[in-house]
Structure formats: structure tokens, C-alpha cells
């Protein structure tokens, strides 16, 4: 939020500069240009805030820019008008966050966060950004590479010149990607030479070679595996896709084998994560790589086994080929239990609680100990059993219930909902609801999931699907603290109850209005 009292004309970098720029940006009729929240009359105050010598005020100004003029990647007429001033501020010595401003200019040219208008506007001012390639600030230099490369092919020579002089590996990796942006087949000699450089340059080179369809040698695959086995992975806007996604089937298998062959358990964890990524993207991958998954599920290191269970989750129905190994680790891994539940494997109901979760009975023991337990019962609120629910039901593909298991498995569903991973909880709630569990019993764990989950909209979707009107007060309160709660955007046909839909949309409108008012500097 921008505090209007935190910055003013007297607090800006260079009074003469501010006066000159103010004359230009105040000439623009911002009221005729829309931003994220209507007429962008706040734009001059946002630009003044960005120029402030006070770091906090400047940061608030950048936040307001993202909120009002580049909101969640959307662009507006006012965004185009602000680009020349943003470029000027990015090149002005003493302005705080110049690297962030250059990053913003790069994003205003990138797919998904730009328009023809913003791309043209950045291209028109891009020449004035070239000196930033030689800035003493490493972050500014790296951001300048992105802004110049994405603005169009006109700066290819300047980028190659900088490649010859640059010594910082992080920036060299960015330069390599930038130079290849307009070359469908980058020079293989340059990329292969880059494979011998310090991290993360080889990762960039390997990705570019794979993208161009050039097969990596066994030595290069092994070197790339070593680059992936690091404490802090390469964090860069150029890393739009992981290497495992770019390789062909043979290359992907070779990379996973190279990671598994490394001595550290962290490399095998990375191999499991590569399997998960491959399974998400390629339908044929689970069958081709299942033997690697089975091997990792039996790894002596528990962190590797847990990562492999996560890969099995991504394999979908194909994970049935690894069900025996999943059953062996289900007592230590909630993720493995989740996979068995999704497969409808009866061993899910017999798995004890994961190690470290306290002395708890097995799922069948818990189900049998509850009042009224039996073939015609299932657990409801607080563990009580709801007669007639789930007696002959078990979760099948997509969370649907299919004949085949009893109360023990339904108890397992409750365990997933209350204790399991956030990505499986919504499916467990749907399955319990279909089994006849009352809506009111499902509301508390779903609300807890909204609070704890990185993707709360999924739990909101379940509440919408089951018509949980009683959850409205709590949802409105949660929406006050986290706007993601009301950004789920379910279509009308999802909502089982119009009152719930209308209340949540009203909360969304209220929150957006208050956000717009508080984000607008005076």
C-alpha cells in the first residue's frame, strides 16, 4: 500500500529532474486512460513514489504500480503511457529498485504479461536502457539483459558484446538465453563450450541444446546432473521450463539415471522430482520410467522415498504398477497412502499412521473403535460414524466412489482430509460427501485447508460443489485476510447453492473495492 504522506515533491531524487518529468507526466490526461481499477488518476503519484529517495516509499510505489498498472500480469492503456517514465526512472542514478523496474519492462514484453501496445512502447525506449548492461550493480545488469532481449532483436550485437566481457555466471547464463531468443538453432559450438563454465551457465546451455533438438552426450548429461544437485537451484526468469521437460525420452531417462548414480541422497530426491515433472507433462512417461520410480520407492533414504511417492501421485492410474512398493512405505508416507486410496487399493485401509505422528491405532482399529462401527457405517463429525455411509464404497479414478471396500477405507479418506497433503484433501472431501457424510461435518476440515493450503481456491471449489452455505461467515472472514479465497472464479454451474455463490461474489467485490481504495496514493 502507498502512504501518501511518505513521499512528496521535496523527497524525490533530484528536484530539477522531478520538475522536468512532472511536466511531462502531468500533461497526460490520466483520467482518460484506464488502469486496473478504472481511470488511472493515481499514476502520477505512483511514479513520484517510485522516484522517492526513501527506500520504503519507493518500494510502496513499485507495489502500487503492480497493483494499479500491471495487476497480475494484465496491462491497460495507462500501462502503455507509463512505460517511458518507468524506463527513465530505471536509468536514473539513485532511484531505488532499478533492477525491479527493468524486470517490469521485460515482463511488459513477455508472453502472457504484455500486449502489442506495451511491447511497442518498450521497444521505442529500449535504446536508452543499453547502458544498464554495464552497470556496476549485478542485479541491474541481469535485469537489463531481460528487458533488452525481450524488447526485440535490435540489441543482439550489444548482448554479444556484453557476453565477451561479462564474468558473473548468473548473468552469463541469462545472456546465453537472451542471445538464443531470436535464433531457433543457436550455435552448438558456443553452447557446448558453455557447458564447461561454472553454475548455472551449463544448465542454460543444456536447456538450449535440448530445445534445439541437439542430443546431449553422456558426459554432458552427467555434468547437467551435477548442476541440478545443488542447494540453491538456478532462479531466473529465463528458466521457463526445466531441463527434464526439454529432453527427449532417451535424454530424460539418461538424466534421471545420472542423478540416481550420484552419491548424495539430494540427487536422488531431485531424480524423483524430475520423474514427477515428466509424468505431469508426458502421458507415455510413467510406463517408460516406472522401473526408475520403483527403485526410488525402495531407496534407503526416507526423503527420497517421500519424493518418489510424490512422483507416483503424478503418474495417475499408471502408479498401480508400483502399488506393492507404495504399500510398503504407506505407514511412513501420507502421500503413498493418498496414492493407494486413489487407486482403490484395499491395503490403504490397513496402513498404520505415519511414523512420528504419535501413537495412533491403524485405520481399521480406529474405525472399529468408534460407536456404531460396522459394515454400514462411516466416520462423520469428530470421528463419529454416520450410519449407512460408505458401506460398500471406495474411491476410484478421479475421486469417484466405486464398489469394493468398507468403513476402514472411508476412515482412511477422513485421515487424508484431516492430516493428508493439501492436493489430495479436496478429492477426499468429495468422496466422503458422495458417500453421504453431512455437509456440516466436512466444513471444518475444508476451512482449515483454506488457511493452510498454497492453493485455497481448490477447497473453496469443494465448498461450492457441496453447497456449504453454513461456511459463508467463515469464508467472508478468511477473504478479509487472503484475497485468493475469493479469486477461485467458479462458473455458475458449479455452485449448488445460489446464496453461497452470491455471498462470496459480494465479498469479492467488497475486497477488490477496498484494495483499490487503499492502493491509490493521494
N, C-alpha and C positions, 0 to 999 in steps of 0.2 A: 504494500500500500504506500502511496506517496503522501507524505505530510507536507501540506502547503507551506507551513511555517519553517520547514527545514532548509529551504533554499529560496533565494531571491536574486534580483539583478546584481546586488553587491557581492554575492557569493559565487560568482562564475569565473571560470578560467579566462582571464584577460578581458577587462571591461571593454576595450576597443573592439576586440573580436566579437564579444556578445552583442554589442551595439550594431555591428555590421550585419551579423547573422540575423538578429532580431528584426532588422529592417526587411530582410528577405522573407523570413518565415511568417512575419506578421502581415505581409502583403497578401498571403494566401487566404482565401475565404474558406477556412476550415469548416465552417458551418454547412457548406455545400458539399463537403466530402464526408462520406460515411466511414466510420471505424467499426469496431466490434459491437459497440453499444449505441449506435446511431451517429448523428453528426459529431465529427471529431474536434469539437471546440477545445478539448483538453490537450491537443497535440503541442501547441507552443510551450505549455507548462511542462509537459513531459520532456521535451528537448532541452529546456532550461535546466531541468533536474539532472538529466544525463551529463550536462556540462559542468555541474557543480564541483567545486574542489573538495567538498565534504564527501568522503567515500560512501557513507551510509545513504546520504541523499542521492548520490549518483546511482547507487545500486537500486534504490527505490524507483528512480526514473527509468532504469532499464527494465525493471519488473513491470512498471506501468506500460512501457512500450509493448512488451509481450502480451499484456492483458488487453490493451486497447487497440493496438495497431497490427499485431501479429499473433492473434489469440489462437493457441493450439494449432498453429500452422496455417490458419486462414489469413487471407490477405484482402485488402479493401482499397478503395480509391485513395483514402488518406495514407495508406501504407506507401503507395507509389510516390505521393507528394513528399513524404518524409525521407525518402531514400537519399537524395542529395545532401541533406543536413546530417543524416546518420553517417554518411561517408566522410563528410567534413570533420565531424566530431571524432571519428575513428582515427583520423590522421593528425589530430591536434595534440601536441605535446602537453602533458599534464592532465588530460582527461582520463578519468578512471575507467577501467574495464574496456580498454580499447580492443583487446582480443575478443571480448564478447560481442562488441559492435561489429567487428569483422566477421565473426561467426554468423551473426544475424544476416549480414549481407550475403554470405554464402548460402544460407538457408533460403533466402529470398530468390535464389536461382535454382534451388534443388527441386527435384520431382516431389510432389505432394505437399510442399510448403511454399509454393510460388505460383505466379501467373505470368502470362505473356507480358503484362504491364510491368510487374516487378523485375522480371528478367531484363527487359529492355532498359529500365531505369538504372539497374546496377551496371549493366554493360556501358551505359552512357557515362558513368562516373568512374569506371574501373581504372582508367589510366592514372588517376590521382592516388590509387591505392598501391601502385608498384613499389614506392619507397619502403613500404612496410615489409617487403621481403628481406630488407637489410636492417631491420630494427634490432636494437640490442636485446629487446625482450623476446625470449624464446617463444612464449605463448602468442605474442603478436605475430611473429614470423610464421608460425604454424597456421594461425587463423588466416593470415594473408594468402597463403597457398590455396586454401579452400575458396576464399572469396574470388581470387583472380581466376582460378581454374574453372570454377562453375559459371563465371560471368561470360564465358565464350572462349573460342580458340585463339583469340588475338594475342594472348600472353604466353604462348608456348615457348617462344625464344627466351623470354625473361625467366621462366621457370627452369629451363635447361641451364641457363647461366647460373642460377642460384644452386642447382644441383651440383655444379662443378665446385662451388665454394662452400656449401653448407657442410657442417661437421656433426651436427646433433642428430643422432639416429632417428629419433621420433619425427623430426622434420624431414629427414631424407626419405623415410617411409611415405610420408604424405606427398612429397614431391614426386616420388616414383608413381604413385597412384594418379596424381594430378597430370603428369606428362602423358600417362596412358589413357586419360579420359577421352581424348579425341582420336586415339589410334586403336582401331579394333584389334590389330595384331601388333602389340608393342615389340620393339627389337628384342629378340630372345637372348642375344648376347649380353645386352645391358642387364636384363633381368637375372640371367644366370650368374653374372658377376656379382650382382647384389645379394645373391644367396650366401655369399661368404662374409657379409657385413654383420655388425652387431645387431642384436634385437632392437626394434621389431622389423628392420628392413627385410630380412629373409621371408617373414610372413607375408609382407606386402608383395614381394616378388613371386612367391609361390602361388599366391592367390591370382595374380595377374597371368602367370603362365597357365594355370588351370583354366581360368576364364577364356583364354585364347585357344584352349584345346591342346596345349602342348603337354605331353606326358612327362611327369617328373621321374627322374632316375631314383633308384633305391637309396642312393646316398642323399639325394635332395629330400626325399620323403623322411628319412631318418633325421636330417637336420631340421626339417619343419616340425617334426615331433618334439625335438628338443626345445624349439622355440615356443611350443604350446605348453610345455611343462615348466611354467614359471609362476611365481607367487602372484604377480600383478599382470594380468593379460593386457594386450595392446588395446588401449581405449582411444578410438579415433573415429571421427565421422566418416572416414574413408572405409572403415571396416563394416560395410553394409551387409556382407554375407560372410559367414565363417568359411574357412578353407574346406572343411568337411562337406559343405554344400556345393562347392565348386568342382570338386574332383569327380571323375567318372567312377563307376562301380569298382574297378580294379584299384584305382588310386585310393579310394576311400577305405577299402579293405586293407591296403598296404599301410596307410596312415594309422589305422586302429591297431594293426599288428605291431607297428613300430612303437606306439605308445605303450602297449602291453609289455613289450620287451624291455622297457626302461626299468631301472631298479626301484625307483620311488613309487610308493602307492599313489601319490598325487597324479602320476602319469596315467595310472590305470583308472583313476576317477575321471580324468579327462577323456580317456578312451570310452568310458561308459556314457559320458555326456555327448561325445561325438556320435555314438550309436543312437542316442535319443534324438539328436538333431537329424540324423539320416533317416530314422524311422518316420519322423514328422513330415519329411519332405518327399520321400520316395516310397511309393506303395510296394515296390518289389524289394526294398531294403531288408525288412525283417526276415524273410526267407533266406536271403543271401548271406545275412550276417548273424543268424541265430546261434551258430556254433560259438561265435565270439561272446555273445550275450550269456550263454550257458556257462562258459568258462569264467566270466567275471562274476556271475552269481555265486560261484563256488570259491571266490577269492578269499584268502585268509584274513584280509583287512575288512573290518565292518563298514568303513566309509566307502570302499569300493563296492561291496555288496549292496549298500543302500543306493548308490548311484546307478548300479545295474538294474535294481528294481524300478527306479525311475525310468530307465530306458525300456523296460518291459511294459510299463504303463503306456508308453508311446507306441508300442508295437501293436496294440489293439488285440483282435482275436488271435493273431499270429503268436501271441505270448503263450498260448496253450502248449506250444512245443517246449516251453521252459517251466511248465507248471510244477513238475517234480522238484526242481531247484527252488522255485518260489515257495513251495510248501515247507521246505527245509529251513528257510530263514523267516517265515511269517511270524514266528514268536518274537523276533527281534526287530522286524521291519513292518511298520504300519503300511508303507507303500506296497510291499509284497502282498500283504493281506488285502489291500484295496484291489490289486490286480486279480487275485483269486476270486474275490467277490464279483468283480465284473465278468469274469469268465464263468461264473456259476459253479465253481469248483467246490464240492462239499467239504473239502479239507479246510476251507476258510472258517467254517463254524467250529472246527476243533482246535484252531490255533490259539495258544495261550497269549496273554497280554505281552507286549514287547518288553524286553529286558530294561530295567531302570524305571519302569512305570509304576513300581510299587507292587506289593503282594496282592494281586487280584486273581480271582478264580478265572478259569477258562470260560470262553463264551458259552458252552453248554452248561457248565456249572452255574454261571450267573443266571442263565435263562431258567434252569430247573429250580433255583432257589427263590425265584420271585413268586409272589402269590398268584395262584391260578395258572402256573406254567403248565404247558402241555401241548398237545398237537394242534390245539385250536386257539393258541394264544400268541401274542407278540408284545414287546415292551412298549409302553406309552410314556406319559409324563413321569419324570423322576424315576424311571425304571419300572413303573407299574405295567402290568400286562393288559393289553386291550383284547378282550375275548373276540375270537373269530378272525383276527387279523393275521394274515400271512401264514396260515397253517400249511399250505402246500405251495408256497411261493419262494422263488429265489431270483436274484437279479440276473438278467441276461444281457445281451448286446444292447448298448445304448441306454442302460438303466431300466429297461422294461422288465417286468416280472414274468417268469416262466415257471411252469410246474417243476417240482423236483426237490425242495428242501423245506424245512420246518422252522420252529421257533428259534433254534440255535442260529440259523443264518440271519433271521430278522434281527436277533440280538446283535449279530455282527454288523449289520447295517447301522444300528444305533451307535455302535462303537466307532464306526467310520465317521458318522455325522458329528459326534461329540469330541472325538480325540484324533481323528484322522487328518490327512492332508487336505488343504483347502480346495484343491482341484477335484477331489472325489466327493466332498461333502454334499454339494448340490445334487448329484446323482443319487446319493444315499437318501436324501430327503424326499426326492421324487418317488423313489421306490417304496419308502415307508408310507407315503401318502396314498399311493396306489394300493398298498396293502390294507388300507383302512385306518391308519393311525390318524387321530383327530388333528385338524389344522393347529389348534391351540397348543398341542404338545410339540409341534415342530417349530413354532415361532422362536422360543428362547435360543436353541442352538443356531438357528439361521441368523438371528440378530447378532449373536456372538461371532459368527463367521464374518458378518459385515464389518465388525470392528477390527478383526484380526487379519482379514484376508487382503492380499495385494490387489485383488480384483473383486471388490464388494458387489459390483453390478450383477454377478452371477447369482449371489444369494438373493438379491432383490428380485431377480427374474423368477426364482423359485417361489418367493412370496407372492408375486403377481400371478403365477400359474395356479397356485393352490387357493387364491382368493383370501389371503390373510388380512382381513380388514382390521382385526384387533392389533395388528402391528403398526398401524398408521401413526399413533402418537410417538412411539419409539423411533420410527423411521424419520419423522419430521425432526426430532431432536438430533438424530445422527446426521441428518442433512445440514444442520446448522454448523456442524464441525467439519464435514467432509463432503464437498460438492460431488464427488464421484458417486455417492449414494443415489443422487437423482439425475445422473447422466447416463442411465442404462438404456434409455431410448427404446423400450419395448413397444412394438406395434399394438394397435388396439385389440387384435385377436388373441394376444397372449393373456390379457387381463381377464380373470374370471369374475372380477367384481368392479363395476364402474366407480363405486365410491373410493375404493383403494386407488384406482388409476387417477381420478380427479384430484384426490388429496395430494398424491405425490407430485403431480404436474403443477399444482398450485405451490407446493413447497419449492419446486424447481424455479418457478417464475419469481417467487419472493427472493430466493437466494441470488439469482442472477441480477435482479434489480439492485439488491444491497451491495453486491460485489461491484457492479458498475459505478454506483454512487461513491463507494469508498475508494475505488481505484482512480477516481478522477481528481487530479490535483487542482487546487484553486489558482 
